């Protein structure tokens, strides 16, 4: 029987230098996309995919994340006194939605190192990894799409997306062959090799790894086995390449729209798109955008 994925890991120890000075005192994961922090979108995706046990890998200056998912007695009391029941329900829902544990990454030594910091909390079972910079809008949550593939094969599954050649050097890239699955062609791939941030002319394909992973526990041994890569960091891509020697790894070209909210332009695009989808904001905001002379 294939073990169930019960936990999701959220690496959140990065410094957020692309958003300075805003992130000098505020974690980039807490930047608001309309009125919810980035990390909350990723956690809600896990919840909607049936995962409620959350591990957040934090670092220095990240206490705002812990405060956000904790109970705020004073705020709740104030909202209750003022009869703001809708806001009160939303605030209580944040602290009630998950069972959350935290572990510190004292140095920013790469994504592989961040994932390995969660080893003791995850234990010997499969788990998800979600990068909150990647906000994915999809009718079926991206994590759920990966879980559907994992439930069939019982192997690690990575989210993939086709990326223009001039952008490929910013991603981990896979060499893979298509696999037919559930009557679908062109979405599922058996991965044969992975390359971290290749030059465009050296990239094995235009299929890039996006910030959603389902990983089997053997990944921890692979992380421990590899040497630091570029910049002295432990790369998750290198660990997955090591894992390939002993276990199959699949990639799934997910359905949905991905926003790189770790980039200023991507963050602005996500803000506009998500605001337009809101019932309370969409209409007035659309009117405002149409009134702008460009």
C-alpha positions as CSV (number, residue, x, y, z in Angstrom):
1,X,0.0,0.0,0.0
2,X,1.3,3.5,-1.0
3,X,1.8,5.6,2.2
4,X,-0.4,8.7,2.4
5,X,1.2,12.2,2.2
6,X,0.2,13.9,5.5
7,X,2.7,16.7,5.8
8,X,3.9,19.7,3.8
9,X,7.1,21.6,4.3
10,X,7.4,25.3,3.6
11,X,11.0,26.7,3.3
12,X,10.7,30.3,4.6
13,X,14.2,31.2,5.8
14,X,15.3,33.3,2.8
15,X,16.2,36.9,3.1
16,X,13.9,38.2,0.4
17,X,16.5,40.6,-1.0
18,X,14.5,41.1,-4.2
19,X,11.9,43.0,-2.2
20,X,14.2,45.2,-0.1
21,X,13.6,47.6,1.6
22,X,10.1,46.2,2.3
23,X,11.6,42.9,3.5
24,X,14.2,44.5,5.8
25,X,11.9,43.9,8.8
26,X,9.1,41.8,7.3
27,X,9.4,38.3,6.0
28,X,8.9,38.1,2.2
29,X,6.4,35.3,2.9
30,X,4.2,37.8,4.7
31,X,4.0,40.2,1.8
32,X,0.2,40.6,1.2
33,X,-1.3,39.4,-2.1
34,X,-4.5,41.6,-1.9
35,X,-5.2,40.9,1.8
36,X,-3.5,37.5,2.5
37,X,0.2,36.8,2.9
38,X,1.9,34.8,0.3
39,X,2.5,31.8,2.6
40,X,-1.1,31.5,3.4
41,X,-2.0,30.9,-0.2
42,X,0.4,28.0,-0.2
43,X,-0.9,26.6,3.0
44,X,-4.5,26.9,1.8
45,X,-3.5,24.9,-1.3
46,X,-2.2,22.1,1.0
47,X,-5.5,22.2,3.0
48,X,-7.6,21.9,-0.1
49,X,-5.4,19.0,-1.1
50,X,-6.1,17.2,2.1
51,X,-2.9,18.0,4.0
52,X,-3.2,19.7,7.4
53,X,0.2,19.0,9.1
54,X,2.5,21.9,8.2
55,X,6.2,22.3,8.8
56,X,7.6,25.8,8.3
57,X,11.4,26.2,8.0
58,X,12.1,29.7,9.4
59,X,15.1,31.8,10.1
60,X,16.1,34.9,11.9
61,X,13.5,37.7,11.7
62,X,10.6,35.4,10.7
63,X,8.5,35.5,13.9
64,X,5.8,37.4,12.0
65,X,5.0,34.1,10.3
66,X,4.6,32.3,13.6
67,X,2.4,35.1,15.0
68,X,0.2,35.0,11.9
69,X,-0.7,31.4,12.4
70,X,-1.1,31.7,16.2
71,X,-4.1,32.7,18.2
72,X,-4.5,36.5,18.8
73,X,-6.7,36.8,21.8
74,X,-6.6,40.6,22.0
75,X,-7.5,41.1,18.3
76,X,-10.2,38.4,18.5
77,X,-11.7,40.0,21.6
78,X,-11.7,43.5,20.0
79,X,-13.4,42.2,16.9
80,X,-16.0,40.4,19.0
81,X,-16.7,43.5,20.9
82,X,-17.2,45.5,17.7
83,X,-19.5,42.8,16.2
84,X,-17.2,42.3,13.2
85,X,-18.2,38.7,12.8
86,X,-17.0,38.1,9.3
87,X,-13.4,39.4,10.0
88,X,-13.4,37.5,13.3
89,X,-14.3,34.2,11.5
90,X,-11.4,34.8,9.0
91,X,-8.9,35.6,11.8
92,X,-9.9,32.5,13.8
93,X,-9.8,30.4,10.7
94,X,-6.2,31.2,10.2
95,X,-5.1,29.7,13.5
96,X,-7.6,26.8,13.3
97,X,-6.8,25.7,9.8
98,X,-3.6,23.7,10.4
99,X,-1.4,21.9,12.9
100,X,1.9,23.7,12.4
101,X,5.5,23.1,13.6
102,X,8.5,25.2,13.1
103,X,12.2,24.5,12.7
104,X,15.0,26.9,12.2
105,X,17.5,27.1,9.3
106,X,20.3,29.1,10.9
107,X,22.1,29.7,7.6
108,X,20.7,30.1,4.1
109,X,22.5,27.1,2.6
110,X,20.1,26.2,-0.2
111,X,16.7,24.6,-0.7
112,X,18.1,21.1,-0.2
113,X,19.4,22.1,3.2
114,X,16.1,23.8,4.1
115,X,14.2,20.6,3.3
116,X,16.7,18.5,5.3
117,X,16.1,20.7,8.4
118,X,12.5,19.3,8.4
119,X,13.7,15.7,8.5
120,X,13.0,15.0,12.2
121,X,9.5,16.6,12.0
122,X,8.6,14.8,8.8
123,X,9.9,11.3,9.8
124,X,10.1,8.3,7.5
125,X,7.2,9.1,5.3
126,X,6.4,10.9,2.0
127,X,5.8,14.7,2.2
128,X,5.1,17.7,0.1
129,X,7.3,20.8,-0.4
130,X,5.7,24.1,-1.3
131,X,7.6,27.3,-2.2
132,X,5.3,30.2,-1.3
133,X,7.0,32.4,-4.0
134,X,5.2,30.3,-6.6
135,X,1.5,31.2,-6.4
136,X,-0.6,28.9,-8.6
137,X,-4.2,29.6,-9.5
138,X,-5.9,26.3,-10.6
139,X,-9.4,24.8,-10.3
140,X,-7.7,21.6,-9.0
141,X,-4.9,22.6,-6.6
142,X,-1.5,22.0,-8.0
143,X,-0.5,19.8,-5.0
144,X,-3.6,17.7,-5.5
145,X,-2.6,17.1,-9.2
146,X,0.8,15.9,-8.0
147,X,-0.8,13.8,-5.3
148,X,-3.0,12.1,-7.9
149,X,0.2,11.0,-9.7
150,X,1.9,10.0,-6.5
151,X,-1.1,7.9,-5.5
152,X,-0.7,5.8,-8.7
153,X,3.1,5.4,-8.8
154,X,4.2,5.9,-5.1
155,X,7.3,7.8,-6.3
156,X,8.5,11.4,-6.0
157,X,6.6,13.9,-8.3
158,X,7.7,17.4,-9.4
159,X,5.6,20.2,-10.8
160,X,6.8,21.1,-14.3
161,X,6.1,24.1,-16.6
162,X,7.3,25.0,-20.0
163,X,9.5,28.1,-19.8
164,X,10.8,30.3,-22.7
165,X,14.4,29.7,-23.7
166,X,15.6,33.1,-22.6
167,X,14.3,32.4,-19.0
168,X,15.4,28.8,-18.6
169,X,18.7,29.6,-16.8
170,X,16.7,30.7,-13.7
171,X,15.3,27.2,-13.1
172,X,16.0,23.7,-12.4
173,X,15.4,21.9,-15.7
174,X,14.6,18.2,-16.5
175,X,15.5,15.8,-19.2
176,X,12.4,13.5,-19.4
177,X,10.3,11.3,-21.6
178,X,6.4,11.6,-21.8
179,X,4.4,8.8,-20.1
180,X,0.8,8.0,-20.9
181,X,-1.3,8.2,-17.7
182,X,-5.1,8.0,-17.2
183,X,-5.7,8.5,-20.9
184,X,-3.7,11.7,-20.9
185,X,-0.7,12.4,-23.1
186,X,1.9,15.2,-22.7
187,X,1.5,16.0,-19.0
188,X,3.3,13.2,-17.2
189,X,7.0,12.6,-17.6
190,X,9.5,10.1,-16.4
191,X,12.6,12.1,-15.4
192,X,16.0,10.9,-16.5
193,X,18.2,13.9,-15.5
194,X,18.0,17.3,-13.8
195,X,20.2,20.3,-14.2
196,X,20.2,23.3,-11.9
197,X,20.1,26.7,-13.7
198,X,21.7,25.7,-17.0
199,X,22.7,28.1,-19.8
200,X,20.0,28.2,-22.5
201,X,22.2,26.4,-25.0
202,X,22.9,23.6,-22.5
203,X,19.4,23.1,-21.2
204,X,18.1,19.5,-21.8
205,X,14.5,20.8,-22.4
206,X,12.2,23.7,-21.8
207,X,10.5,21.9,-18.8
208,X,11.3,23.7,-15.6
209,X,10.7,22.6,-12.1
210,X,8.2,24.9,-10.2
211,X,7.9,25.1,-6.5
212,X,5.7,22.1,-5.7
213,X,7.1,18.7,-4.9
214,X,5.9,15.3,-3.6
215,X,9.0,13.6,-2.1
216,X,9.6,10.2,-0.7
217,X,11.7,10.0,2.5
218,X,14.7,8.6,0.6
219,X,15.3,12.2,-0.5
220,X,16.9,12.9,3.0
221,X,19.6,10.3,2.4
222,X,20.3,11.8,-1.0
223,X,20.6,15.3,0.5
224,X,23.1,13.9,3.0
225,X,25.1,12.2,0.2
226,X,25.6,15.1,-2.1
227,X,28.3,17.8,-2.0
228,X,27.4,21.6,-1.9
229,X,26.9,23.0,-5.4
230,X,26.9,26.5,-6.8
231,X,27.4,29.1,-4.2
232,X,28.2,26.5,-1.6
233,X,24.6,25.6,-1.3
234,X,22.9,22.2,-1.0
235,X,20.6,22.1,-4.0
236,X,17.4,20.1,-4.0
237,X,17.9,19.5,-7.7
238,X,21.2,17.8,-7.1
239,X,19.6,15.6,-4.4
240,X,16.9,14.6,-6.8
241,X,19.5,13.7,-9.4
242,X,21.1,11.5,-6.8
243,X,17.8,9.9,-5.9
244,X,17.3,9.0,-9.6
245,X,20.0,6.4,-9.3
246,X,17.8,4.3,-7.0
247,X,14.2,5.4,-7.3
248,X,12.0,6.7,-10.2
249,X,11.1,10.4,-10.2
250,X,8.2,11.7,-12.2
251,X,7.3,15.2,-13.4
252,X,3.8,16.5,-14.0
253,X,3.0,19.5,-16.2
254,X,0.3,21.0,-14.0
255,X,-2.8,22.7,-15.2
256,X,-3.2,26.2,-13.9
257,X,-1.6,29.7,-14.0
258,X,1.6,30.2,-12.0
259,X,2.8,33.6,-10.8
260,X,6.4,34.2,-9.7
261,X,5.5,36.3,-6.6
262,X,9.2,36.3,-5.6
263,X,9.7,38.8,-8.5
264,X,8.4,42.3,-8.4
265,X,6.7,42.2,-11.7
266,X,5.3,38.7,-11.0
267,X,4.0,39.9,-7.7
268,X,2.2,42.9,-9.3
269,X,0.6,40.6,-12.0
270,X,-0.6,38.2,-9.3
271,X,-2.1,41.1,-7.3
272,X,-4.0,42.3,-10.3
273,X,-5.3,38.9,-11.3
274,X,-6.3,37.9,-7.8
275,X,-8.0,41.2,-7.1
276,X,-10.0,40.9,-10.3
277,X,-11.3,37.5,-9.2
278,X,-12.6,38.8,-5.9
279,X,-16.4,39.3,-5.6
280,X,-16.0,42.3,-3.4
281,X,-13.2,44.0,-5.4
282,X,-13.3,42.7,-8.9
283,X,-16.0,45.0,-10.3
284,X,-14.7,48.3,-8.9
285,X,-11.1,47.4,-9.6
286,X,-11.9,46.5,-13.2
287,X,-13.6,49.8,-13.6
288,X,-10.6,51.6,-12.2
289,X,-8.2,49.8,-14.5
290,X,-10.3,50.6,-17.5
291,X,-10.3,54.3,-16.5
292,X,-6.5,54.5,-16.5
293,X,-4.9,56.2,-19.6
294,X,-2.0,54.1,-20.7
